[in-house]
Amino acid sequence: MRAHQIMTRSVITVTPGTPVAEAARIMLRNHIGGLPVVDASGQLVGIVTDGDFLRRAELGTERRSGRWLDLLVGRGRIGADFVHSHGRTVGDIMSRPPVTVSPDAALAEIAETMETRSVKRLPVVSSGHLVGMITHTDFVQTLADLATTVPGPTPDDDGLRSAVLDALDQAACKHCRFNVVVRNGIAHLSGAVRHEKERATAIVAAKSVEGVREVRDHMWVYPPPEDEFGGGDIVSLQEEPSTDDDQPL
């Protein structure tokens, strides 16, 4: 299953010039915890979340600075904290560049990103433009739907799963790194692989098992190739967010 299959397609957005107070009202009115920020051309340039409102001068919750703090964290960090707590527009407080995923990202990759980056929502981006949003709620809904539609394994499925694991072992794939699920003769492979060659080998090994009707690939490469880092208008999944405030509540 891929990002485009579970993402929310109708997404409310704001611009960098949207007042902070208006962004807060939009979140409350629509019962959402985050807003993608797009520029005049529709390019995603940031994201603002409920966590960005924790440290605000209006609430008296801004970070306090002092002489020793100046020495420890540096004036650059203090200046950034001041802008974040006193800024009047979304562009002042948003996280940039945002962590994003592509429409073809596997659910396992998305879950890993959310967990390691401590974010609750991920914009889905294609060619720099926002096409959807994935949140924790989308995973809950998908799980609830699958629980009523996916049958349990049959004795034949259990036998096929064992045969697939044996085939992976014979193909020199470290099957302990895979999660293999077989339902109605369809083998689902998920987990991290070291490179595309290992992914292709695993698929061929699973297809070689008699009785397997289809192999569905939910694997991802980890760590990603270095040439996939950075570049373009949208940040790669390995870059760090610009603020510490987009934390799960």
C-alpha positions in Angstrom: 0.0 0.0 0.0 1.3 3.4 -0.9 0.9 7.0 0.3 -1.6 8.0 -2.5 -3.9 5.2 -1.3 -4.5 6.5 2.2 -3.7 10.2 2.0 -6.3 13.0 2.5 -6.6 14.8 -0.9 -8.6 17.8 0.2 -6.1 19.8 2.2 -6.5 23.2 3.8 -3.5 25.5 3.2 -2.2 28.9 4.2 0.4 31.2 2.7 3.5 32.7 4.4 1.7 36.0 4.7 -1.3 34.5 6.6 -1.4 36.1 10.1 -0.6 33.7 13.0 -3.9 34.4 14.7 -5.8 33.6 11.5 -3.9 30.3 11.1 -4.8 29.4 14.7 -8.5 30.1 14.0 -8.4 28.0 10.9 -7.0 25.0 12.8 -9.6 25.4 15.5 -12.5 25.8 13.1 -11.5 22.7 11.1 -10.3 20.6 14.0 -6.8 20.0 12.5 -3.4 20.3 14.0 -1.3 21.4 11.1 -1.4 23.5 7.9 0.8 23.2 4.8 2.2 26.6 3.7 2.2 27.2 -0.1 3.5 30.2 -2.1 1.7 32.0 -4.9 2.8 29.4 -7.4 1.4 26.5 -5.3 4.8 25.2 -4.2 5.0 23.8 -0.7 7.4 26.0 1.3 6.7 25.0 4.9 4.3 23.7 7.5 2.8 25.3 10.6 1.5 23.1 13.4 -0.2 23.5 16.8 3.3 23.0 18.3 4.4 26.2 16.8 2.0 28.1 19.1 3.4 26.7 22.4 6.2 29.4 22.7 4.3 32.6 22.1 4.8 36.0 23.7 1.0 36.5 24.0 0.8 33.5 26.3 3.9 34.4 28.3 5.5 31.1 27.3 8.4 32.4 25.2 11.9 31.1 26.0 13.7 33.3 28.4 17.3 34.4 27.6 20.1 35.4 29.9 23.8 36.1 29.8 24.8 32.5 30.4 22.2 31.2 27.9 23.6 33.6 25.4 27.0 32.0 25.8 25.7 28.4 25.7 23.3 28.5 22.7 24.5 31.5 20.8 22.8 34.7 19.7 21.6 33.1 16.4 19.4 30.6 18.3 18.1 33.3 20.6 17.2 35.5 17.7 15.4 32.6 16.0 13.5 31.9 19.2 12.5 35.6 19.4 11.2 35.6 15.8 9.2 32.4 16.5 7.6 33.7 19.6 6.9 37.2 18.4 6.4 36.7 14.6 3.1 37.9 13.3 2.8 35.8 10.1 2.9 32.1 9.3 6.2 32.7 7.4 7.8 33.8 10.6 7.0 30.6 12.6 6.6 27.8 10.1 9.0 24.9 9.9 11.0 25.0 6.7 11.9 23.1 4.7 9.1 20.6 5.5 9.6 16.9 5.8 7.6 15.3 2.9 6.9 12.0 1.2 6.1 11.2 -2.4 2.8 9.7 -3.5 4.5 6.3 -4.1 6.1 6.1 -0.7 5.3 2.8 1.1 3.4 2.9 4.4 6.4 1.3 6.2 8.6 4.1 5.0 6.0 6.7 6.1 5.6 5.2 9.5 9.4 5.0 10.0 9.7 8.7 9.0 7.0 9.8 11.4 8.5 7.9 14.2 12.2 8.9 13.7 11.4 12.5 12.9 8.7 12.8 15.7 6.1 14.3 13.4 2.4 13.6 13.3 1.7 14.7 9.8 3.5 14.5 6.4 2.7 16.5 3.3 2.6 14.4 0.1 4.4 16.2 -2.7 4.7 15.6 -6.4 6.9 17.8 -8.5 7.1 20.3 -5.7 3.3 20.7 -5.4 1.2 19.5 -2.5 -1.2 16.7 -3.5 -2.3 15.4 -0.1 -1.6 14.9 3.5 -1.0 11.9 5.7 -1.6 11.9 9.5 -1.7 9.4 12.3 -5.5 9.3 11.8 -5.1 8.0 8.3 -3.2 5.0 9.6 -5.9 4.3 12.2 -8.6 4.5 9.5 -6.7 2.2 7.2 -6.1 -0.3 9.9 -9.8 -0.3 10.8 -10.7 -0.8 7.1 -8.3 -3.7 6.7 -9.4 -5.4 9.8 -12.8 -5.9 8.2 -11.7 -6.8 4.7 -8.5 -8.8 4.9 -9.1 -12.5 5.7 -7.0 -14.4 8.2 -4.3 -16.8 6.9 -5.3 -20.3 5.8 -3.2 -23.4 6.4 -2.0 -23.1 2.7 -1.0 -19.5 3.3 1.1 -20.5 6.4 2.8 -23.2 4.3 3.5 -20.7 1.5 4.9 -18.2 4.0 7.4 -20.8 5.3 8.4 -21.6 1.7 8.9 -18.0 0.9 11.2 -17.6 3.9 13.2 -20.6 2.8 13.5 -19.2 -0.7 14.7 -15.9 0.7 17.3 -17.7 2.7 18.5 -19.7 -0.3 18.8 -16.5 -2.3 21.1 -15.1 0.4 18.6 -12.5 1.6 18.5 -11.9 5.3 14.9 -12.8 5.8 15.0 -11.8 9.4 14.9 -8.2 8.2 11.7 -8.9 6.2 8.1 -9.1 7.2 6.5 -11.8 5.1 2.6 -12.0 5.0 0.8 -14.4 2.7 -3.0 -14.1 2.1 -4.9 -16.0 -0.5 -1.6 -16.9 -2.3 -0.4 -13.3 -2.4 2.9 -12.7 -0.7 3.5 -9.3 0.8 7.2 -8.4 1.5 8.0 -5.4 3.7 11.0 -4.2 5.6 14.3 -2.6 4.9 16.8 -3.7 2.3 20.3 -2.5 1.8 20.0 -1.7 -2.0 17.8 -2.2 -5.0 19.5 -5.4 -6.0 18.5 -7.0 -2.7 14.9 -5.9 -3.3 14.9 -7.4 -6.8 16.4 -10.7 -5.5 13.8 -10.9 -2.7 11.0 -10.5 -5.2 12.4 -13.1 -7.6 12.8 -15.5 -4.7 9.3 -15.1 -3.5 7.9 -15.5 -7.0 9.8 -18.7 -7.5 7.7 -20.4 -4.8 5.1 -22.7 -6.3 1.6 -21.6 -5.3 2.5 -17.9 -4.9 0.1 -16.1 -7.3 1.5 -12.6 -6.8 4.2 -10.7 -4.9 3.5 -7.2 -3.6 6.5 -5.1 -2.7 6.3 -2.9 0.4 10.1 -2.8 0.9 12.3 0.3 1.1 16.0 0.9 0.8 17.8 1.9 4.0 20.0 3.8 4.3 19.0 5.7 1.2 21.6 6.4 -1.5 23.6 9.6 -0.9 22.5 11.0 -4.3 18.9 11.1 -3.1 19.7 13.7 -0.3 18.6 17.3 -0.7 18.1 19.3 -3.8 15.0 20.9 -5.3 12.3 22.8 -3.5 11.2 19.9 -1.3 13.4 18.6 1.4 14.5 14.9 1.5 13.4 12.7 4.3 16.9 12.9 5.9 17.0 16.6 6.6 16.2 18.0 10.0 13.2 20.3 10.6 14.0 23.9 11.4 12.2 24.0 14.7 11.9 21.8 17.7 8.2 22.5 18.2 6.5 20.0 15.9 6.5 17.3 18.6 3.6 14.9 19.3 1.4 16.1 22.1 
